[in-house]
Amino acid sequence: MWLKPEEVLLKNALKLWVQERSNQYFVLQRRRGYGEEGGGGLAGLLVGTLDAVLDSTSKVAPFRILHQTPDSQVYWSIACGSSREEITEHWDWLEHNVMKTLSVFDSNEDITSFVQGKIRGLIAEEGKSSFTKEEDPEKFREGLMKFEKCFGLPEKEKLVTYYSCSYWKGRVPCQGWLYLSTNFLSFYSFLLGAEIKLIISWDEISKLEKTSNVILTESIHVCSHGEDHYFSMFLHISETFLLMEQLANYAVRRLFDKETFENDPVLHDPLQITKRGLESRAHSEQFSAFFRLPKEETLKEVHECFLWVPFSHYNTHGKMCISENYICFASQDGSLCSVIIPLREVTGVDKADPANRGVSISTKGKTAFRFTEVRDFEQLVAKLRMKCNATSSPQHIINTEVAASSASDTPKDFDAGLSKTDQRDNSKTVSTEALMTVYHPQDAENLDSKMLKEKMKEQSWNILFVERGHGVSMFRTKKTRDLVVRGIPEALRGELWLLFSGAVNDMASNPGYYTELVEKSLGTCTLATDEIERDLRRSLPEHPAFQSDTGISALRRVLTAYAYRNPQIGYCQAMNILTSVLLLYAKEEEAFWLLVAVCERMLPDYFNRRIIGALVDQAVFEELIRVHLPQLTDHMTDMTFFSSVSLSWFLTLFISVLPIESAVNVVDCFFYDGIKAILQLGLAVLEYNMERLLTCKDDAEAVTVLNRFFDSVTNKDSPLPPAVQQGSNLTDAKSDHPKVDITDLIRESNEVCVLVEIRRYSI
């Protein structure tokens, strides 16, 4: 534990302590006789006797850390520990967060003063243990009084939490307190007669990131009005950054999406915003986004455990995450293994192998998932059994194993009570066939070389299904991703898009919803429906499916139903292009739920009047170009060129620029990897055309280079007939680019840069 700094005269203490580690500023010591064979001789025996006769309030911890002032016999005790592990953790923190910083001070007095202030700040922060008003009212009230006194902000300003940290003014750090409130980031420091006061509105922040450099191992970088601010030496920097990110995002949402913000009872009322609430909300959002679950799901429990992987015959270490309706698992050992188990699919929860604290979960697909080393596994089994009983109501008893059931069952059940006339009218309303199966049915008897390759792809997936399960609860591993990169077979594309996007869960939870929505929305007349009618015949006009009333009517129903469902978005250009492709491979209801998944979860804030989400990701894209393609950055005089040229890439997932037979492979990767796939492919496209772009004299020439490149992209394994393939209709004379296969391009895009995590922050 950290100690309030107290003077220690080391000369008189040497007989009682043994030095184990030291550097220019700190010393780690062990109590003589502790941990030594034979007790450390006579001196160790005497020290041990002395410690034994002291009462519990006077006993000395066996380890301690001292701060030493160079060229002085005076030391300051700053930490102690009851075990080597505890004291080593403190020592490592000092080495990573404080050591490099101390070299910037000019005098020993400044070094000692800074260290003492830092340690006192850490003690205050540890003493709070929680900054929420409910848990520690006295500590929070004290911090609130300082906050109100120092900054003089409006009385309605709600303090959420505060942290001890250092603010860098020039090359010298200033120890003080960082206050996070609903509308402002504030910092205050008073050290050696110098006062520093900083107030930054959340909506004025243009960049917020965790960073590091030679002096600072980890710090938080805040940019506002072109001025950079750096904060470091947090006790828990990840926790601090998470809350700062949440508050900054809420401030931007309040500006650009006022209606949604006001409809949120927590965010609309600042008095309801707490540190615990923000953390819980952030973790739930990350959980839902990672596993592609409905955004209403909230993370309830997290258990560190092992999952038995039967096809690899080993236990993978990871975390089990539980929400109201799902049990999910993600590995933490680099095996890239994840599992999603809807509670509606669970048939039994049992204790398994009590010696290893095991939990066994059985599903309708006759798969049993075995988790071990689960803390409090008996209580968890009881909780899960209760949850499963609660979700076994009729509306949840629906088979979502896409391979074993047909989405057309839902409309049949919904229509059971209708008259024959109503049923006939309803069948005209909702199509239950993917357009590709209607316009391009596969000929099983006449298999050319491309169809043989297609059948081999299908066989690879069938083998995967046998090994790893088939449906929503399948094991998702690196092999799954490798098969996606190769391109999903035509016959499985719609099914797997539903699984990987999470749309299958939305559809299972809302039986009959789409059919009702179509009936309500048909005949409505709004600005959105007018725009939809205008764009209907601009959607893949070269494809036979959209040269007929069948495809056009299905597209109209899906877009109109979505505009009715979500009037805030209504209709946005590019939605028609995306939906057209969805309808080619998915049944109409499935295409609707895929559109919901894209617009509301996978690409939030993309399809509205301001397209804020797309602009944010374009800013991320520009930053990635600066990092990975610096030559291109140096050549281009204006980085906004990349934003203007790539906007359609993001909004249509490359569908508007690539031939359809190649674009669907990109959509495959998008539904599996999310926006990361689009960013990586964008980088690969620019890198592939680097030499040509570097010779361009203006933006128009660069656009021409990229357009010719996209025209040259092919899919040599596509089984689609030549009449449909856009790439096959181009002659070599139209482009001086050599042909590029989409599978090779996607594979290269994964090598350009591995984006393990992309933080999207609104600018």
Salt bridges, closest charged atoms under 4 A:
GLU20 OE2 - ARG30 NE 2.73
GLU20 OE1 - ARG84 NH1 2.52
GLU36 OE2 - ARG30 NH1 2.77
ASP51 OD1 - ARG31 NH2 2.95
ASP92 OD1 - ARG21 NH1 3.98
GLU135 OE2 - ARG276 NH2 2.09
GLU138 OE2 - ARG141 NH1 2.90
GLU142 OE2 - LYS146 NZ 3.81
GLU204 OE1 - HIS225 NE2 3.29
GLU209 OE2 - HIS221 ND1 2.90
ASP228 OD1 - HIS221 NE2 2.78
GLU239 OE2 - LYS275 NZ 3.65
GLU245 OE1 - ARG759 NH1 3.02
ASP264 OD2 - ARG281 NH2 2.27
GLU279 OE2 - LYS275 NZ 3.17
GLU285 OE2 - ARG281 NE 3.85
GLU301 OE1 - HIS303 NE2 2.74
GLU301 OE2 - LYS383 NZ 3.60
GLU304 OE2 - HIS317 NE2 2.91
GLU324 OE2 - LYS300 NZ 3.95
ASP350 OD1 - ARG385 NH2 3.41
GLU373 OE1 - ARG357 NH2 2.73
GLU458 OE2 - LYS455 NZ 3.86
GLU467 OE1 - ARG468 NH1 2.42
GLU467 OE1 - LYS479 NZ 3.77
ASP482 OD2 - LYS478 NZ 3.29
GLU490 OE2 - ARG493 NH1 2.78
GLU495 OE2 - HIS470 NE2 2.58
ASP506 OD2 - ARG601 NH1 2.71
GLU531 OE1 - ARG609 NH2 3.52
GLU533 OE2 - ARG556 NE 2.61
ASP535 OD1 - ARG534 NE 3.91
ASP535 OD1 - ARG538 NH1 3.05
GLU588 OE2 - ARG557 NE 2.81
GLU600 OE1 - ARG565 NH2 2.97
ASP617 OD1 - ARG760 NE 2.85
GLU622 OE1 - ARG626 NH2 3.87
GLU623 OE1 - LYS207 NZ 3.97
GLU623 OE1 - ARG626 NH1 3.35
ASP668 OD2 - ARG493 NH2 2.85
ASP673 OD2 - ARG481 NH2 2.78
ASP717 OD1 - LYS453 NZ 3.24
ASP732 OD1 - LYS739 NZ 3.98
ASP736 OD2 - ARG692 NH1 3.66
ASP741 OD2 - LYS716 NZ 3.40
ASP744 OD1 - ARG747 NH1 3.54
GLU757 OE2 - ARG759 NH2 3.27
